[in-house]
Amino acid sequence: MNVLFVASELAPFAKTGGLADVIAALPAYLHRAGHQVLVVVPLYDTVDVSKAHFEAVFDTDLRLGDHQYQIKFFRVGSGPPIFFVHCPALFGRGRIYTSDSDEHRRFLALQFAAIILCQRMGFAPDIVHAHDWQTALLPMMIKTLFARDPLFAKTRSLLTIHNLNYQGSFPSAIGPDTNLGSVAHLFHNELLSAGRVNFLLQGVLYADGITTVSPTYANEIQTEAHGAGLDGFLRARRTTVVGILNGVDYGEWSPECDRLIPHRYSAADLTGKELNKQALLESLGLPYQPRVPVFGIVSRLVSQKGFNLIAPVMPELLRRHGFQLVVLGSGEPGLEDMFSRLQRAFPRQVCFYRGFKNDLAHLIEAGADAFLMPSVYEPCGLNQLYSLRYGTVPIVHRTGGLADTVRPWNPSSGTGNGFLFEHHDEAGLRWAVLAALAAYRDPAQWQTLIQNGMAQDFSWEVQGKLYEWVYQRLGEGN
């Protein structure tokens, strides 16, 4: 099949979350499987162009309402071709996302650029795969503005929702910039009357298929509690909403081949894991003590991630049980301050590294005994998948992709790979941490937990086949 991917992020060039990893890995899998794939992403001024050879392809002009832009396309990659859209007037902001008044035009330009690229190259996509609100108008554009273009006569559209809470809601005054004035009646009329346009809603309404990044999240977003105002529209399309877990690139995230950790290891020989634990603690200035468990956190420090539970629970647990905690992340000042205070109160047990450091993220996965993810909601989550591969036992809130990938430990049967707490409250987190500590005190139990986790396979070789199935089903709808 011919598949066009359009997205706002791509690892390692531009990344704020799991979307970037998906856009790097899924097209690569499809290319290996024999499909023809094009990937179109913005060339932000934050992109390190030294990471690859950027070959200039062609220039063009683009008009959005009364605004004129010059666009240049650069091609990268010998696998699936990646095309970067260069437009300094829109993407030269020093960051990926902004609160600027033209934020809508930045990603309208990306979507129109993807169409122009197909037309210039004569690429007729069987599937246009859009991701999140930044590309969610593509299904509507293909069904309206480009409906008579033979290139898109058989094109079907798929919208993947990576996080429903980000929707691209703008004042209806931006309407002329969409170039969709001739079909303005197709925008949601009630919302339009209220003076708003919602890009993600238009994608939900007009995409031929909808996926999201875990089966549980697919169900959750159809409820009022997690639907962010779109649950009714998603329920109306329930037969087309499919949850597919993100895959993991085990070439980058696997202890057998990880180039960023000092000691490689495998499920058959875990010697390197304890050596990585020692290296982790020494690198952070914490004392290494055999048989003292280390809990790890690698995360954006935002309210979604559930770290509001840490302050009332963790000090007592640290005092009573003596384990260690290493935290890598940055975000909301209040959460950063909380972890800084925890480090000052427990200088031999806690280290908070503010910011992000890729090699440290890998070392935490390899060196920690357990990994803490108390997310309020988590569409998929990747760190718990990395943790399972590294034999680092996840402790998570039962939600979204965490519920789909972490199985509760049952010491009687020896089944399960982690610890889940049902209710997002202090009692739930305390119970899960204590349960993990109890299991850790029994070396045989802990070894079984580690082996159960490392035996799981969440590779793109598995998850990618599910996307192929969705594409095939959409294609049969023609």
C-alpha positions in Angstrom: 0.0 0.0 0.0 1.0 3.6 -0.4 0.9 5.3 3.0 1.3 9.0 3.8 2.2 9.9 7.4 1.8 13.5 8.5 2.8 14.5 12.0 4.2 17.3 14.1 7.0 15.3 15.7 9.6 12.7 14.7 12.4 11.2 16.9 15.2 12.0 17.2 14.7 15.4 15.4 11.7 16.8 17.3 10.2 15.2 20.3 8.0 16.0 23.3 6.4 12.6 23.8 5.6 9.2 22.4 4.2 10.5 19.1 7.8 11.2 17.9 8.8 7.6 18.6 5.8 6.2 16.7 6.5 8.4 13.7 10.1 7.1 13.7 9.3 3.5 14.1 6.0 2.6 12.5 6.8 4.0 9.0 10.2 2.1 9.2 8.3 -1.1 10.0 5.9 -0.6 7.1 8.8 0.1 4.8 10.5 -3.2 5.8 7.2 -4.9 5.2 7.2 -3.8 1.6 4.8 -0.8 1.7 5.6 2.6 0.0 5.7 5.2 2.7 6.2 9.0 2.8 6.6 10.9 6.1 6.0 14.7 6.3 7.0 16.7 9.3 7.9 20.3 10.1 11.6 21.5 10.0 11.6 23.4 13.3 14.6 25.7 13.9 15.3 23.4 17.0 16.0 20.4 14.7 19.7 19.4 14.8 20.4 19.2 11.0 23.7 17.5 11.7 21.9 14.3 12.7 21.3 13.5 9.0 21.9 14.6 5.4 19.2 17.1 4.4 18.7 17.2 0.6 16.8 20.1 -0.8 14.0 18.9 -3.1 11.8 21.8 -4.3 10.3 25.1 -3.3 6.7 26.3 -3.5 4.4 29.1 -2.3 1.5 28.5 -0.1 -1.4 30.8 0.6 -3.6 30.4 3.7 -6.4 33.0 3.6 -4.7 36.3 3.3 -1.3 35.0 4.4 1.5 34.0 1.9 4.3 31.7 2.8 7.4 30.3 1.0 8.0 26.6 1.7 11.0 24.4 0.9 11.1 20.7 1.1 14.1 18.7 2.3 14.4 14.9 2.0 16.2 12.8 4.7 16.6 9.0 5.0 17.5 6.0 2.9 14.6 3.9 4.4 11.1 5.4 4.2 11.7 8.9 2.7 11.1 11.7 5.3 10.3 15.1 4.0 10.8 18.1 6.2 8.8 21.3 5.6 11.0 24.3 5.9 9.1 27.5 6.6 11.0 29.8 9.0 8.1 32.2 9.3 6.1 29.4 10.9 8.5 26.9 12.3 11.3 29.2 13.5 10.0 29.7 17.0 12.6 28.1 19.2 10.2 25.4 20.2 7.8 22.9 18.7 4.5 24.2 20.1 3.5 27.7 20.9 0.7 29.8 22.2 1.1 32.3 19.3 -1.9 33.7 17.5 -1.0 31.8 14.3 -0.5 28.4 15.9 -3.4 27.1 13.7 -1.6 28.3 10.5 1.6 26.6 11.5 -0.1 23.2 11.2 -2.5 24.1 8.4 0.7 24.8 6.4 2.0 21.3 7.3 -1.1 19.6 6.1 -1.3 21.6 2.8 2.4 21.0 2.3 1.8 17.2 2.5 -0.9 17.4 -0.2 1.4 19.5 -2.4 4.2 17.0 -2.0 2.0 14.1 -3.1 0.9 16.1 -6.1 4.4 17.1 -7.1 5.7 13.6 -6.7 2.7 11.8 -8.2 2.3 9.8 -5.0 -1.3 8.5 -4.7 -1.8 7.4 -1.1 -4.1 4.5 -0.3 -4.0 5.7 3.3 -3.4 9.2 4.7 -2.4 8.6 8.4 -2.9 11.8 10.4 -1.8 12.2 14.0 -3.4 14.3 16.7 -5.0 17.7 16.1 -2.1 19.2 14.2 -3.0 17.1 11.2 -6.6 16.3 11.9 -8.1 18.4 9.1 -6.5 16.2 6.5 -9.5 13.8 6.3 -11.9 16.7 5.7 -9.6 18.3 3.2 -9.3 15.1 1.1 -13.0 14.6 1.1 -13.7 18.2 0.0 -11.0 20.4 -1.5 -9.2 17.5 -3.1 -12.1 15.2 -3.8 -11.8 15.7 -7.6 -8.0 15.1 -7.7 -7.5 11.7 -9.3 -4.5 11.2 -7.1 -6.8 11.0 -4.0 -9.7 9.2 -5.7 -9.1 6.0 -3.6 -7.5 7.6 -0.6 -8.8 6.6 2.8 -7.9 8.4 6.0 -6.9 7.3 9.4 -6.7 9.6 12.5 -4.6 8.4 15.4 -5.3 10.2 18.7 -2.2 10.1 21.0 -3.7 12.4 23.7 -7.4 13.5 23.5 -6.8 16.4 25.8 -5.0 18.4 23.2 -7.6 19.3 20.6 -6.5 22.4 18.6 -9.5 24.6 19.5 -9.4 28.0 18.0 -11.7 31.1 17.5 -13.9 30.6 14.4 -12.4 33.8 13.0 -9.5 31.6 11.8 -11.9 30.0 9.3 -10.5 31.8 6.2 -7.0 30.6 7.0 -8.2 27.0 6.5 -9.0 27.6 2.8 -12.2 25.5 3.5 -14.6 28.4 3.2 -16.4 26.7 0.4 -17.4 23.9 2.7 -17.6 25.8 6.0 -21.0 24.2 6.5 -19.2 21.0 7.2 -17.6 22.4 10.4 -19.5 21.4 13.5 -22.3 23.9 13.4 -23.1 24.1 17.1 -19.4 24.7 18.0 -19.1 27.2 15.1 -22.1 29.1 16.5 -20.3 29.3 19.8 -17.4 30.9 18.0 -15.0 28.0 18.0 -13.4 25.6 15.6 -11.9 22.3 16.9 -9.4 20.6 14.6 -9.5 17.2 16.4 -13.3 17.1 16.4 -13.3 17.6 12.6 -10.9 14.7 12.3 -13.1 12.5 14.5 -16.1 13.5 12.3 -14.5 12.9 8.9 -11.7 10.3 9.2 -12.5 7.0 7.7 -10.9 5.3 10.7 -9.8 6.3 14.2 -7.2 4.6 16.3 -5.7 5.5 19.6 -2.7 4.1 21.4 -4.1 1.4 23.7 -7.3 -0.7 23.9 -8.2 0.6 27.3 -7.7 4.2 26.3 -10.0 3.6 23.3 -12.7 2.7 25.8 -11.9 5.4 28.3 -12.1 8.3 25.7 -15.7 7.2 25.0 -16.7 8.0 28.6 -17.6 11.4 30.1 -14.8 11.1 32.6 -12.0 10.8 30.0 -13.7 12.0 26.8 -12.6 15.7 27.2 -15.9 16.8 25.7 -15.6 14.5 22.6 -16.9 11.3 24.1 -20.3 11.6 22.5 -18.8 11.9 19.0 -16.5 9.0 19.7 -19.3 6.8 20.9 -21.2 7.6 17.7 -18.2 6.2 15.8 -17.5 3.4 18.2 -17.3 0.8 15.5 -14.4 2.6 13.9 -12.4 3.4 17.1 -9.6 0.9 17.5 -6.9 0.8 20.3 -3.5 -0.3 19.2 -0.6 -0.2 21.7 2.5 1.6 20.6 5.5 -0.6 19.9 9.0 -0.4 21.2 12.2 -0.1 19.1 14.2 -2.9 20.8 17.2 -1.9 18.8 17.4 1.2 21.0 15.6 0.0 24.2 16.9 -3.4 25.1 19.6 -4.3 27.7 21.3 -6.8 25.3 22.3 -4.1 22.8 21.9 -0.7 24.6 24.9 1.4 23.7 24.1 4.0 26.5 24.5 1.7 29.5 27.9 0.6 30.9 26.9 -3.1 31.4 24.8 -5.1 29.0 22.7 -8.0 30.2 19.9 -10.4 29.3 17.2 -12.4 30.9 19.6 -15.4 30.9 22.3 -13.4 32.7 21.3 -10.5 34.9 24.7 -9.8 36.3 24.9 -6.5 34.4 21.7 -5.2 35.9 23.2 -5.0 39.4 26.4 -3.4 38.0 24.2 -0.8 36.3 22.5 -0.1 39.6 25.8 0.5 41.2 26.9 2.8 38.3 23.6 4.7 38.4 23.9 5.4 42.1 27.5 6.4 41.9 26.9 8.7 39.0 24.2 10.5 41.1 26.2 10.7 44.3 24.1 8.2 46.2 25.6 5.3 48.2 25.3 1.8 46.7 23.9 -0.7 49.1 23.3 -4.3 48.0 19.7 -5.4 48.7 18.4 -1.9 49.0 15.8 -1.4 46.3 16.0 1.6 43.9 12.9 3.1 42.5 13.2 5.1 39.3 11.1 7.9 37.6 11.7 9.3 34.1 8.9 11.7 33.1 7.6 15.1 32.2 6.6 16.6 35.5 3.0 17.5 34.8 -0.2 17.0 36.6 -1.3 14.2 34.2 1.5 12.0 35.5 0.0 11.8 39.0 3.0 13.0 41.0 0.7 15.0 43.3 0.5 11.7 45.2 4.3 11.7 46.0 4.5 14.5 48.6 2.0 13.0 51.1 3.1 9.4 50.7 6.8 9.2 49.9 8.5 10.8 52.9 7.0 8.3 55.4 7.8 5.4 53.1 11.4 6.5 52.6 11.9 6.9 56.4 10.4 3.5 57.3 11.7 1.4 54.5 15.0 2.9 53.5 14.8 2.4 49.8 16.2 4.9 47.3 14.5 7.1 44.6 16.1 8.6 41.5 14.0 11.1 39.4 14.8 12.5 36.0 12.4 15.1 34.6 11.3 18.7 34.4 8.0 20.5 34.0 5.6 22.3 36.4 7.5 24.4 39.0 5.5 23.0 41.9 6.4 19.4 41.1 10.1 20.3 40.5 10.1 22.0 43.9 8.5 19.0 45.5 11.2 16.6 44.3 13.9 19.1 45.2 12.6 19.3 48.8 12.4 15.5 48.9 16.1 15.3 47.8 17.1 17.8 50.5 15.2 15.9 53.2 16.7 12.5 52.2 20.1 13.3 50.6 21.4 9.7 50.8 18.2 8.2 49.5 16.8 10.6 46.8 18.4 12.3 43.8 16.4 14.6 41.5 18.0 15.4 38.2 16.1 18.4 36.7 15.9 18.3 32.9 16.4 15.5 30.5 19.5 13.4 29.7 19.1 10.5 27.3 21.9 8.4 28.6 20.7 8.8 32.2 17.2 7.8 31.1 18.6 4.5 29.8 20.7 4.0 32.9 17.7 4.5 35.2 15.8 1.9 33.2 18.7 -0.5 33.4 19.8 0.2 37.0 16.6 0.7 38.9 14.8 -2.2 40.5 11.3 -0.7 40.1 9.8 2.0 38.0 7.1 4.4 39.2 4.3 5.7 36.9 1.3 6.9 39.0 -0.4 8.6 36.0 -3.9 10.0 36.3 -4.4 8.9 32.7 -1.9 7.4 30.3 -3.0 6.9 26.6 -0.3 4.3 26.1 2.9 5.0 28.0 6.3 3.8 26.8 8.4 3.8 30.0 6.6 0.9 31.5 7.3 -1.0 28.2 11.0 -0.1 28.4 11.0 -1.1 32.1 9.6 -4.6 31.4 12.3 -5.2 28.8 15.0 -4.1 31.3 13.7 -6.2 34.1 12.7 -3.1 36.1 9.3 -3.9 37.7 6.6 -1.2 37.0 4.4 0.2 39.7 1.5 2.0 37.9 -2.0 3.3 38.2 -4.5 1.1 36.4 -5.4 3.3 33.4 -5.0 3.4 29.6 -2.0 1.6 28.2 -0.7 0.9 31.7 -3.7 -1.3 32.4 -3.1 -3.1 29.0 0.6 -3.9 29.6 1.2 -4.3 33.3 -0.3 -7.5 34.8 -0.8 -7.7 38.6 1.7 -9.8 40.4 0.2 -12.9 42.0 2.7 -14.5 44.4 0.7 -17.7 44.7 0.7 -18.5 40.9 3.9 -16.6 40.0 2.0 -14.8 37.3 2.1 -11.0 36.5 4.8 -8.5 35.8 4.2 -5.5 38.0 2.0 -3.7 40.5 -1.2 -1.8 39.7 -3.3 0.4 42.1 -7.0 0.8 41.2 -7.8 4.2 42.7 -5.7 7.2 42.1 -5.3 8.3 45.7 -2.7 8.2 48.4 -3.8 4.8 49.8 -3.5 3.3 46.3 0.0 4.4 45.8 1.1 3.5 49.3 -0.3 0.0 48.8 1.4 -0.6 45.5 4.8 0.6 46.8 4.5 -1.6 49.9 3.5 -4.6 47.8 6.6 -4.1 45.6 8.8 -3.8 48.7 7.4 -7.0 50.1 8.0 -8.9 46.8 11.6 -7.5 46.6 12.4 -9.0 50.0 11.8 -12.4 48.6 14.6 -12.9 45.9 12.8 -15.8 44.3 9.6 -13.8 43.8 11.5 -10.8 42.4 13.4 -13.0 40.0 10.1 -14.4 38.7 8.7 -10.9 38.3 11.8 -9.8 36.3 11.6 -12.9 34.0 7.9 -12.4 33.4 8.5 -8.8 32.3 11.5 -9.5 30.1 9.6 -12.2 28.3 7.0 -9.8 26.9 7.2 -8.6 23.3 5.9 -5.2 22.4 8.0 -4.8 19.3 6.8 -3.0 16.2 7.0 -6.3 14.4 4.0 -7.3 16.5 2.2 -3.9 16.8 2.8 -2.9 13.2 0.8 -5.8 11.9 -2.2 -4.5 13.7 -1.9 -1.2 11.8 -1.6 -3.2 8.5 -4.9 -4.9 9.4 -6.6 -1.5 10.0 -5.2 -0.1 6.7 -6.4 -3.2 4.8 -9.9 -2.9 6.4 -10.1 0.8 5.4 -9.0 -0.1 1.9 -11.7 -2.6 1.5 -14.2 0.2 2.2 -13.5 1.7 -1.2 
